[in-house]
Structures are given as C-alpha cells and as structure tokens.
Amino acid sequence: GKQYDVLLVDRDCPVADGFEITRAVRQMERDMRMAKSKQMALELQQGGAAQHVNHEPFVALPVIAFTGKVEPDDLRQYMEIGMDGCVSKPVESAAML
C-alpha cells in the first residue's frame, strides 16, 4: 500500500471527525500488528524462520489534529485518543509545507 508521512485530520469535520478517524487508524494499525505477529508465529510453528514476513519494525502513522481548539484539556484529549500533536487554525498553507 501507499506510505504516508503524516495524517492531518480536522478535529470537527462533520462527516467523520478527527477523533473517529484517529480511532479507526489506530485500530487498523493494531490489526496489522496482530496479523503480522500471527503470521510470524505460524511460520515458526511450521519450522520456518519466518522468512516471508516483513521484519521491519512497525511504525505508527503520526496523526495531527487541525483545530482551533488548543487549550490544555483539548491537547490532553488529542493525546489520549491517539493523536500525536496538533496544528492550530488558522494556518498559512506555506507553513504546512
């Protein structure tokens, strides 16, 4: 699949807010780690050296909230849900690059 450096999520997007998106991403990452672990265990049980499994360490996708809500309680909530940081609105698009 495609690799991304970071996921920027709008905290208050009406269709799927940043909290829902972050939960889904973190669950998908947990599922991927579990599947990889199970595959390695299966190959080891079958006498193999788990050669067919990618042994690169799993790196979680950084999730950054894009929001105007940056009070300490808000920041704590972002971290608790699994976000890695936030960018405060408004922001100049050039600053994001």
N, CA, C and O atoms as a MOPAC input file, in Angstrom:
PM7 MOZYME 1SCF
protein

 N      0.80200 1    -1.17700 1     0.00000 1
 C      0.00000 1     0.00000 1     0.00000 1
 C      0.85600 1     1.25600 1     0.00000 1
 O      2.08100 1     1.20600 1     0.11300 1
 N      0.19200 1     2.34600 1    -0.12600 1
 C      0.85900 1     3.64100 1    -0.13400 1
 C      1.34200 1     4.00200 1     1.25500 1
 O      0.67400 1     3.71200 1     2.24800 1
 N      2.49800 1     4.63300 1     1.32500 1
 C      3.05000 1     5.09200 1     2.59400 1
 C      2.87800 1     6.59700 1     2.70300 1
 O      3.10100 1     7.32900 1     1.73800 1
 N      2.48600 1     7.05000 1     3.87000 1
 C      2.32600 1     8.47300 1     4.12400 1
 C      3.21000 1     8.86000 1     5.29400 1
 O      3.48300 1     8.04400 1     6.17400 1
 N      3.65400 1    10.10700 1     5.30300 1
 C      4.49800 1    10.59700 1     6.38500 1
 C      3.67600 1    11.03400 1     7.58700 1
 O      4.12000 1    10.89900 1     8.72700 1
 N      2.48000 1    11.55700 1     7.33900 1
 C      1.64700 1    12.09400 1     8.41400 1
 C      0.20000 1    12.16500 1     7.93400 1
 O     -0.06300 1    12.28100 1     6.73700 1
 N     -0.73600 1    12.09400 1     8.88400 1
 C     -2.15100 1    12.25800 1     8.58000 1
 C     -2.63600 1    13.48800 1     9.32800 1
 O     -2.58300 1    13.53900 1    10.55600 1
 N     -3.10400 1    14.46600 1     8.59000 1
 C     -3.63500 1    15.69900 1     9.16200 1
 C     -5.15600 1    15.58900 1     9.15500 1
 O     -5.76700 1    15.48500 1     8.09100 1
 N     -5.77300 1    15.61300 1    10.35000 1
 C     -7.21700 1    15.43500 1    10.44900 1
 C     -7.87200 1    16.66700 1    11.04700 1
 O     -7.35900 1    17.25600 1    11.99800 1
 N     -9.00700 1    17.05100 1    10.48500 1
 C     -9.77900 1    18.16400 1    11.02500 1
 C    -10.55400 1    17.64800 1    12.23200 1
 O    -11.32100 1    16.69100 1    12.13000 1
 N    -10.34700 1    18.28100 1    13.34900 1
 C    -10.98200 1    17.83700 1    14.58900 1
 C    -12.49300 1    17.81000 1    14.47700 1
 O    -13.13200 1    16.91400 1    15.02800 1
 N    -13.08200 1    18.77100 1    13.77500 1
 C    -14.52900 1    18.91900 1    13.75500 1
 C    -15.15300 1    18.71800 1    12.38300 1
 O    -16.17100 1    19.33900 1    12.07800 1
 N    -14.57600 1    17.87800 1    11.55800 1
 C    -15.15300 1    17.59400 1    10.24700 1
 C    -16.52600 1    16.93000 1    10.44600 1
 O    -16.64300 1    16.00200 1    11.24700 1
 N    -17.56100 1    17.38700 1     9.73600 1
 C    -18.91300 1    16.89100 1    10.00900 1
 C    -19.15900 1    15.42500 1     9.64000 1
 O    -19.97300 1    14.76600 1    10.28600 1
 N    -18.48700 1    14.90800 1     8.63400 1
 C    -18.75300 1    13.53200 1     8.20000 1
 C    -18.08500 1    12.52300 1     9.12800 1
 O    -18.73400 1    11.61300 1     9.64300 1
 N    -16.80000 1    12.69300 1     9.33200 1
 C    -16.03400 1    11.84900 1    10.25700 1
 C    -15.00500 1    12.76100 1    10.90800 1
 O    -14.05200 1    13.19800 1    10.26300 1
 N    -15.20200 1    13.04100 1    12.17900 1
 C    -14.29600 1    13.98000 1    12.83800 1
 C    -12.93700 1    13.34400 1    13.11000 1
 O    -12.75500 1    12.13600 1    12.95200 1
 N    -12.00200 1    14.17100 1    13.51600 1
 C    -10.64700 1    13.70600 1    13.75800 1
 C    -10.55200 1    12.60200 1    14.77900 1
 O     -9.65800 1    11.76000 1    14.69900 1
 N    -11.46400 1    12.58900 1    15.74800 1
 C    -11.46000 1    11.53900 1    16.76400 1
 C    -11.83700 1    10.19400 1    16.14500 1
 O    -11.17800 1     9.18700 1    16.40400 1
 N    -12.88900 1    10.17300 1    15.33200 1
 C    -13.31200 1     8.93500 1    14.67300 1
 C    -12.22000 1     8.41500 1    13.73900 1
 O    -11.92100 1     7.22100 1    13.71700 1
 N    -11.64000 1     9.31800 1    12.97900 1
 C    -10.58800 1     8.92100 1    12.03400 1
 C     -9.39000 1     8.36400 1    12.78300 1
 O     -8.83300 1     7.34000 1    12.38600 1
 N     -8.98800 1     9.02400 1    13.85900 1
 C     -7.83500 1     8.55700 1    14.62600 1
 C     -8.11600 1     7.18900 1    15.23600 1
 O     -7.25700 1     6.30800 1    15.19100 1
 N     -9.29400 1     7.00000 1    15.80000 1
 C     -9.65300 1     5.68400 1    16.35600 1
 C     -9.55100 1     4.59900 1    15.28200 1
 O     -9.01200 1     3.52000 1    15.52700 1
 N    -10.07200 1     4.89700 1    14.09000 1
 C    -10.05300 1     3.92100 1    13.00200 1
 C     -8.62100 1     3.60300 1    12.56900 1
 O     -8.28100 1     2.44200 1    12.34600 1
 N     -7.79300 1     4.62400 1    12.45300 1
 C     -6.39300 1     4.41500 1    12.05800 1
 C     -5.66300 1     3.57500 1    13.09700 1
 O     -4.95100 1     2.63300 1    12.74900 1
 N     -5.83800 1     3.91100 1    14.36600 1
 C     -5.14800 1     3.17200 1    15.43100 1
 C     -5.64300 1     1.72900 1    15.51600 1
 O     -4.85500 1     0.82600 1    15.79900 1
 N     -6.93400 1     1.49800 1    15.27600 1
 C     -7.44700 1     0.13100 1    15.27100 1
 C     -6.86700 1    -0.65000 1    14.09200 1
 O     -6.49500 1    -1.81400 1    14.24200 1
 N     -6.79000 1    -0.01600 1    12.92800 1
 C     -6.21500 1    -0.66400 1    11.76300 1
 C     -4.74900 1    -1.02400 1    12.02000 1
 O     -4.29600 1    -2.10100 1    11.63200 1
 N     -4.01500 1    -0.13000 1    12.66700 1
 C     -2.61900 1    -0.41300 1    12.99600 1
 C     -2.51300 1    -1.59000 1    13.96500 1
 O     -1.64200 1    -2.44400 1    13.80200 1
 N     -3.38700 1    -1.64400 1    14.96900 1
 C     -3.37500 1    -2.78100 1    15.90800 1
 C     -3.66300 1    -4.07600 1    15.17000 1
 O     -3.00800 1    -5.09100 1    15.40600 1
 N     -4.64700 1    -4.04200 1    14.27300 1
 C     -4.99800 1    -5.23300 1    13.50000 1
 C     -3.82800 1    -5.69000 1    12.62600 1
 O     -3.56600 1    -6.88700 1    12.50900 1
 N     -3.12700 1    -4.73300 1    12.01600 1
 C     -1.98400 1    -5.07300 1    11.16100 1
 C     -0.85500 1    -5.69600 1    11.98400 1
 O     -0.24700 1    -6.67700 1    11.55800 1
 N     -0.57300 1    -5.12700 1    13.16600 1
 C      0.47100 1    -5.69500 1    14.02400 1
 C      0.09900 1    -7.10300 1    14.46200 1
 O      0.95000 1    -7.99200 1    14.48400 1
 N     -1.16300 1    -7.31200 1    14.81100 1
 C     -1.61800 1    -8.62900 1    15.24900 1
 C     -1.49500 1    -9.65400 1    14.12000 1
 O     -1.02800 1   -10.77200 1    14.33900 1
 N     -1.91000 1    -9.27200 1    12.92600 1
 C     -1.82200 1   -10.18000 1    11.78300 1
 C     -0.37500 1   -10.55000 1    11.49200 1
 O     -0.07500 1   -11.70700 1    11.19400 1
 N      0.51600 1    -9.58300 1    11.57700 1
 C      1.93100 1    -9.83700 1    11.33500 1
 C      2.48900 1   -10.79000 1    12.39700 1
 O      3.24200 1   -11.70900 1    12.07400 1
 N      2.12300 1   -10.57200 1    13.64700 1
 C      2.58400 1   -11.43900 1    14.73800 1
 C      2.07500 1   -12.86100 1    14.54900 1
 O      2.81900 1   -13.82300 1    14.74000 1
 N      0.80400 1   -12.99000 1    14.17300 1
 C      0.23000 1   -14.32100 1    13.95400 1
 C      0.92300 1   -15.03800 1    12.79900 1
 O      1.18400 1   -16.23800 1    12.87900 1
 N      1.21700 1   -14.31300 1    11.73500 1
 C      1.89400 1   -14.91200 1    10.58000 1
 C      3.29300 1   -15.39100 1    10.96000 1
 O      3.71200 1   -16.47800 1    10.56300 1
 N      4.00100 1   -14.58400 1    11.71900 1
 C      5.34600 1   -14.98600 1    12.15400 1
 C      5.27600 1   -16.21700 1    13.05000 1
 O      6.08300 1   -17.13500 1    12.90400 1
 N      4.32400 1   -16.24500 1    13.97300 1
 C      4.17200 1   -17.38500 1    14.87500 1
 C      3.84100 1   -18.64700 1    14.08700 1
 O      4.38000 1   -19.71800 1    14.36800 1
 N      2.96900 1   -18.52500 1    13.11400 1
 C      2.59500 1   -19.67100 1    12.29000 1
 C      3.80300 1   -20.21400 1    11.53400 1
 O      4.01600 1   -21.42600 1    11.50300 1
 N      4.58800 1   -19.34500 1    10.93300 1
 C      5.77000 1   -19.78800 1    10.19900 1
 C      6.78400 1   -20.44600 1    11.12700 1
 O      7.42100 1   -21.42900 1    10.74900 1
 N      6.94000 1   -19.92000 1    12.32500 1
 C      7.86400 1   -20.52400 1    13.28800 1
 C      7.37200 1   -21.89700 1    13.73800 1
 O      8.17500 1   -22.81400 1    13.90600 1
 N      6.05500 1   -22.04800 1    13.93700 1
 C      5.47900 1   -23.33600 1    14.32000 1
 C      5.67400 1   -24.37200 1    13.22800 1
 O      5.81500 1   -25.56100 1    13.51600 1
 N      5.68400 1   -23.93700 1    11.99000 1
 C      5.83900 1   -24.85100 1    10.86200 1
 C      7.30500 1   -25.14100 1    10.57300 1
 O      7.63300 1   -25.76100 1     9.56100 1
 N      8.18500 1   -24.69100 1    11.46200 1
 C      9.60500 1   -24.99900 1    11.32000 1
 C     10.37700 1   -24.02200 1    10.47000 1
 O     11.57200 1   -24.20900 1    10.23900 1
 N      9.72900 1   -23.00400 1    10.01200 1
 C     10.41900 1   -21.99900 1     9.20900 1
 C     11.03500 1   -20.94600 1    10.09400 1
 O     10.84700 1   -20.94300 1    11.31100 1
 N     11.75100 1   -20.08000 1     9.48800 1
 C     12.39400 1   -18.99800 1    10.22300 1
 C     11.65100 1   -17.69100 1    10.02400 1
 O     12.22500 1   -16.61000 1    10.15200 1
 N     10.38100 1   -17.80100 1     9.71300 1
 C      9.55800 1   -16.61300 1     9.47100 1
 C     10.21200 1   -15.70800 1     8.43400 1
 O     10.26600 1   -14.48800 1     8.58500 1
 N     10.70900 1   -16.34800 1     7.37100 1
 C     11.44800 1   -15.61500 1     6.34400 1
 C     10.55100 1   -14.79000 1     5.43900 1
 O     11.00500 1   -13.80900 1     4.85000 1
 N      9.30700 1   -15.16400 1     5.32100 1
 C      8.42900 1   -14.48900 1     4.37100 1
 C      7.73300 1   -13.27600 1     4.96900 1
 O      7.03100 1   -12.54600 1     4.26900 1
 N      7.92600 1   -13.06900 1     6.23500 1
 C      7.27200 1   -11.95600 1     6.90600 1
 C      8.21700 1   -10.76000 1     6.92100 1
 O      9.40800 1   -10.90100 1     7.19800 1
 N      7.68900 1    -9.61700 1     6.62900 1
 C      8.47400 1    -8.38500 1     6.68600 1
 C      8.86800 1    -8.13500 1     8.13600 1
 O      8.00300 1    -7.97700 1     8.99800 1
 N     10.16700 1    -8.09800 1     8.40800 1
 C     10.64600 1    -7.93500 1     9.77500 1
 C     10.95100 1    -6.48700 1    10.13300 1
 O     11.50700 1    -6.22100 1    11.19900 1
 N     10.60300 1    -5.55900 1     9.27400 1
 C     10.82400 1    -4.15800 1     9.60200 1
 C      9.92900 1    -3.78200 1    10.77000 1
 O      8.79200 1    -4.24500 1    10.85400 1
 N     10.43000 1    -2.94700 1    11.67100 1
 C      9.59600 1    -2.55200 1    12.80500 1
 C      8.36700 1    -1.78700 1    12.33200 1
 O      8.41700 1    -1.02500 1    11.36700 1
 N      7.27900 1    -2.00700 1    13.02700 1
 C      6.04600 1    -1.31700 1    12.67600 1
 C      6.11300 1     0.10000 1    13.21500 1
 O      6.37000 1     0.31000 1    14.40000 1
 N      5.88200 1     1.06200 1    12.35000 1
 C      5.90900 1     2.46900 1    12.75600 1
 C      4.51100 1     3.03600 1    12.57200 1
 O      3.95900 1     3.02000 1    11.47100 1
 N      3.94700 1     3.53500 1    13.66300 1
 C      2.60400 1     4.10800 1    13.60700 1
 C      2.61400 1     5.39900 1    12.79200 1
 O      3.58200 1     6.16000 1    12.82100 1
 N      1.54000 1     5.62700 1    12.07800 1
 C      1.37700 1     6.84700 1    11.29600 1
 C      1.10000 1     8.01200 1    12.23700 1
 O      0.13800 1     7.95900 1    13.00300 1
 N      1.90700 1     9.05100 1    12.19900 1
 C      1.61300 1    10.21300 1    13.03700 1
 C      0.29600 1    10.86500 1    12.60400 1
 O      0.07900 1    11.13000 1    11.42100 1
 N     -0.57400 1    11.11700 1    13.58000 1
 C     -1.85600 1    11.76400 1    13.32000 1
 C     -1.82900 1    13.12500 1    14.01100 1
 O     -1.60700 1    13.22200 1    15.21800 1
 N     -2.05900 1    14.16900 1    13.22100 1
 C     -2.02500 1    15.54100 1    13.72300 1
 C     -3.40800 1    16.16400 1    13.57900 1
 O     -3.99400 1    16.15300 1    12.49700 1
 N     -3.92300 1    16.70800 1    14.67900 1
 C     -5.22000 1    17.39500 1    14.64500 1
 C     -5.04300 1    18.78800 1    14.05000 1
 O     -4.08200 1    19.49100 1    14.36600 1
 N     -5.96300 1    19.17400 1    13.20000 1
 C     -6.01200 1    20.52100 1    12.63200 1
 C     -7.21900 1    21.17700 1    13.26900 1
 O     -8.35400 1    20.81600 1    12.95700 1
 N     -6.99400 1    22.14500 1    14.16500 1
 C     -8.07800 1    22.61900 1    15.00300 1
 C     -7.84600 1    24.02300 1    15.52900 1
 O     -6.72000 1    24.51900 1    15.55700 1
 N     -8.91500 1    24.64200 1    15.93900 1
 C     -8.82600 1    25.92100 1    16.62300 1
 C     -8.91500 1    25.74900 1    18.13000 1
 O     -8.82500 1    26.71800 1    18.88300 1
 N     -9.09200 1    24.50400 1    18.56300 1
 C     -9.23800 1    24.21000 1    19.99900 1
 C     -7.92100 1    23.63900 1    20.52800 1
 O     -7.61200 1    22.46100 1    20.34800 1
 N     -7.15700 1    24.51500 1    21.18700 1
 C     -5.81700 1    24.12000 1    21.63000 1
 C     -5.56700 1    24.41900 1    23.11200 1
 O     -4.43000 1    24.65800 1    23.52000 1
 N     -6.62100 1    24.40500 1    23.90000 1
 C     -6.46500 1    24.56200 1    25.34000 1
 C     -5.81800 1    23.28800 1    25.90100 1
 O     -5.88300 1    22.23600 1    25.26500 1
 N     -5.20000 1    23.37000 1    27.07600 1
 C     -4.54500 1    22.18500 1    27.64900 1
 C     -5.44800 1    20.94900 1    27.72100 1
 O     -4.99300 1    19.84000 1    27.44200 1
 N     -6.72200 1    21.12500 1    28.09200 1
 C     -7.62700 1    19.97400 1    28.14500 1
 C     -7.86600 1    19.37900 1    26.75700 1
 O     -7.97800 1    18.16300 1    26.60400 1
 N     -7.94100 1    20.25000 1    25.74900 1
 C     -8.10400 1    19.76600 1    24.37500 1
 C     -6.88400 1    18.95700 1    23.96200 1
 O     -7.01700 1    17.86200 1    23.41700 1
 N     -5.69200 1    19.49400 1    24.22100 1
 C     -4.45900 1    18.80700 1    23.84900 1
 C     -4.35500 1    17.44600 1    24.53200 1
 O     -3.93700 1    16.46200 1    23.92100 1
 N     -4.73800 1    17.40400 1    25.79300 1
 C     -4.72100 1    16.14500 1    26.53600 1
 C     -5.67000 1    15.13600 1    25.88100 1
 O     -5.33700 1    13.95800 1    25.75000 1
 N     -6.84400 1    15.60300 1    25.47300 1
 C     -7.81900 1    14.73300 1    24.81700 1
 C     -7.26900 1    14.18400 1    23.49800 1
 O     -7.47300 1    13.01200 1    23.18000 1
 N     -6.58200 1    15.02000 1    22.74100 1
 C     -5.99800 1    14.56000 1    21.47200 1
 C     -4.98700 1    13.44500 1    21.72000 1
 O     -4.97700 1    12.43900 1    21.01100 1
 N     -4.15000 1    13.62500 1    22.71500 1
 C     -3.12200 1    12.61900 1    23.01000 1
 C     -3.76200 1    11.32300 1    23.51100 1
 O     -3.32700 1    10.23100 1    23.14300 1
 N     -4.78800 1    11.44300 1    24.34600 1
 C     -5.45400 1    10.25600 1    24.88700 1
 C     -6.10500 1     9.41800 1    23.79600 1
 O     -6.14400 1     8.19200 1    23.89400 1
 N     -6.61300 1    10.06700 1    22.76300 1
 C     -7.28600 1     9.34300 1    21.69200 1
 C     -6.27900 1     8.69800 1    20.73400 1
 O     -6.63000 1     7.80600 1    19.96200 1
 N     -5.03000 1     9.15700 1    20.79200 1
 C     -4.00200 1     8.56400 1    19.93600 1
 C     -3.40800 1     9.50300 1    18.91200 1
 O     -2.62900 1     9.08400 1    18.05700 1
 N     -3.77400 1    10.78400 1    18.99500 1
 C     -3.16500 1    11.76200 1    18.09200 1
 C     -1.75700 1    12.08800 1    18.60800 1
 O     -1.45200 1    11.90400 1    19.78700 1
 N     -0.93000 1    12.56500 1    17.71900 1
 C      0.46100 1    12.83800 1    18.06700 1
 C      0.76500 1    14.32000 1    18.24300 1
 O      1.85900 1    14.67600 1    18.68000 1
 N     -0.17400 1    15.17800 1    17.91400 1
 C      0.04700 1    16.61200 1    18.04000 1
 C     -1.09200 1    17.36600 1    17.39600 1
 O     -2.09500 1    16.77600 1    16.99500 1
 N     -0.93300 1    18.68400 1    17.29700 1
 C     -1.96900 1    19.47300 1    16.64600 1
 C     -1.36200 1    20.70700 1    15.98900 1
 O     -0.29400 1    21.18500 1    16.36900 1
 N     -2.08200 1    21.19900 1    14.99400 1
 C     -1.76100 1    22.43900 1    14.31600 1
 C     -2.96100 1    23.34400 1    14.53500 1
 O     -4.09600 1    22.96000 1    14.25700 1
 N     -2.70900 1    24.53400 1    15.02900 1
 C     -3.77600 1    25.46400 1    15.35300 1
 C     -4.24300 1    26.23100 1    14.11700 1
 O     -3.43400 1    26.72100 1    13.33000 1
 N     -5.56000 1    26.32300 1    13.96600 1
 C     -6.14400 1    27.15800 1    12.90400 1
 C     -6.15200 1    28.59000 1    13.38200 1
 O     -6.20000 1    28.81600 1    14.59200 1
 N     -6.10900 1    29.55200 1    12.51500 1
 C     -5.79700 1    29.40400 1    11.09000 1
 C     -4.29600 1    29.22500 1    10.89000 1
 O     -3.49500 1    29.57400 1    11.75700 1
 N     -3.93500 1    28.68700 1     9.75500 1
 C     -2.53100 1    28.47900 1     9.43400 1
 C     -2.30500 1    28.82900 1     7.96900 1
 O     -3.15600 1    28.57500 1     7.11600 1
 N     -1.17300 1    29.40200 1     7.70000 1
 C     -0.80700 1    29.71300 1     6.31100 1
 C     -0.41500 1    28.40900 1     5.61000 1
 O      0.35600 1    27.62000 1     6.15700 1
 N     -0.93600 1    28.18300 1     4.42000 1
 C     -0.64700 1    26.93000 1     3.71700 1
 C      0.84800 1    26.74300 1     3.48200 1
 O      1.33000 1    25.61100 1     3.50100 1
 N      1.58500 1    27.81200 1     3.26200 1
 C      3.04000 1    27.70100 1     3.05000 1
 C      3.73700 1    27.14700 1     4.28700 1
 O      4.74900 1    26.45600 1     4.17600 1
 N      3.20100 1    27.44700 1     5.45700 1
 C      3.80100 1    26.94400 1     6.70100 1
 C      3.65100 1    25.44700 1     6.84100 1
 O      4.42200 1    24.82100 1     7.56700 1
 N      2.68200 1    24.85600 1     6.16900 1
 C      2.44100 1    23.42000 1     6.24800 1
 C      3.39900 1    22.62600 1     5.36900 1
 O      3.57100 1    21.42300 1     5.56200 1
 N      4.00700 1    23.28000 1     4.42700 1
 C      4.91300 1    22.56900 1     3.51800 1
 C      6.29000 1    22.65800 1     4.08200 1
 O      7.23400 1    22.13200 1     3.49200 1

